Amino acid sequence: MSLSHTAAEFMLSDALLPDPSSSRAKGLRLELPSDRLLKFVTVGLPLCLVSLAFAREFSAGSQISCFSPTNFTGKQSAYTDTACWDSLIHHGFDAEGRAVTKSLWALKAFPYSLLVVAVLMYLPYLLWRYAAAPALHSDLLFIIDELDKSYNRSVRLVQHMKKVQQASAEPERFWEEYERARRERYFEFPLLERYLTCKQHAHALVFIYILRNLLLLLFLAATCLYLVFLHLNIFFQDEFSCSIKTGLLQAEPHIPPLIPCKLVFFSVFQLTSLSIGSIYVLLIPVVIYNALQLCQWDKGLLSVYEMLPAFDLLSRRMLTCPLNDLNVILLFLRANISELSSFSRLNAVSALREATANKEDIDTVIDFMTLLAGLETTKPKH
């Protein structure tokens, strides 16, 4: 065996990928980076702000300050603050002088409504985690393993072809057999390709992913409308007139009919609502962009694997409408590209193929590795 053949054999042996480790299944990302960012912001922001609001409430004490009459004792003033905070009803007069009341109870419930908002924002994540993530995990694990195995099969096939060529007494006959095998598609390993083709006709993952984004979009819009309602109706009124002449105090002549009060925490709630509302409005285009990703194919990853003889979804134009499970899987394959060992190697081979002068002789990774193994010296010129 010549030195060049020995070098080619060692080179092809090094090209084989090692067996996948058991940690691959645990390292798969079942959320896109943009979805993970959305979950962190939409759920974490209201929780953070409501915790600050509760911390201020516990540290500052009373959230209301009422201007009690001077003849009130300390206990009577404390009772006035408590009674007005419990009722939170503004007593005023309309343009015609008639007495009207306006409930400000939404201010008291505002911190708890932020907790409800955080729970609602977490629901789309729970839907994805329990309805789609298990199936997606199985699909990704199988496809990543099969892509790496297809790469290894191609390398082993090149190794076998090199040995057959060395043992062949008629080089021209060898290349004729090789061309016939390529025409009749003997080099294919159709399991992965057929599996991906079946995923083109499945719509469970894409339905759940679109539903997740629609729910998130609905909750973002509902939260923004809720905050706008609070600002238009309540968050411009930090002072109100309170009445404590109820119950046993209704007949007391020394108690005034209305007592002016001021909400101490009003500016904090205004700042909290403006922060959440502005950030949620900015996140709405991100959610729309995530959903619109499914309207086009990610052909960059597929084009690299077109070099494999077992993979020609693009060359046979099998890609149809992108709204199917295969497109969702391709998005998550891109997010888990670090787990796909064969991608970096095929990407390097693809770059070398682009830089090769004799491009017409290099159609698949088998052709390229055949050239690397030194078989081009005996290949007849066309």
Secondary structure, 3 states (H helix, E strand, C coil): CCHHHHHHHHHHHHHCCCCCCCCHHHHCCCCCHHHHHHHHHHHHHHHHHHHHHHHHHHHHCCCEEECCCCCCCHHHHHHHHHHHHHHCEEEEECCCCCEEEEECHHHHHHHHHHHHHHHHHHHHHHHHHHHCHHHHHHHHHHHHHHHHHHHHHHHHHHHHHHHHHHHCCCHHHHHHHHHHHHHCCCCCCHHHHHHHHHHHCCCHHHHHHHHHHHHHHHHHHHHHHHHHHHHHHCCCCCEEEECCCCHHHCCCCCCCCCEEEEECCHHHHHHHHHHHHHHHHHHHHHHHHHHHHHHCCCHHHHHHHCCCCCCCCCCCCCCCCCCCHHHHHHHHHHHCHHHCHHHHHHHHHHHHHHHCCCHHHCCCHHHHHHHHCCHHHCCCCC
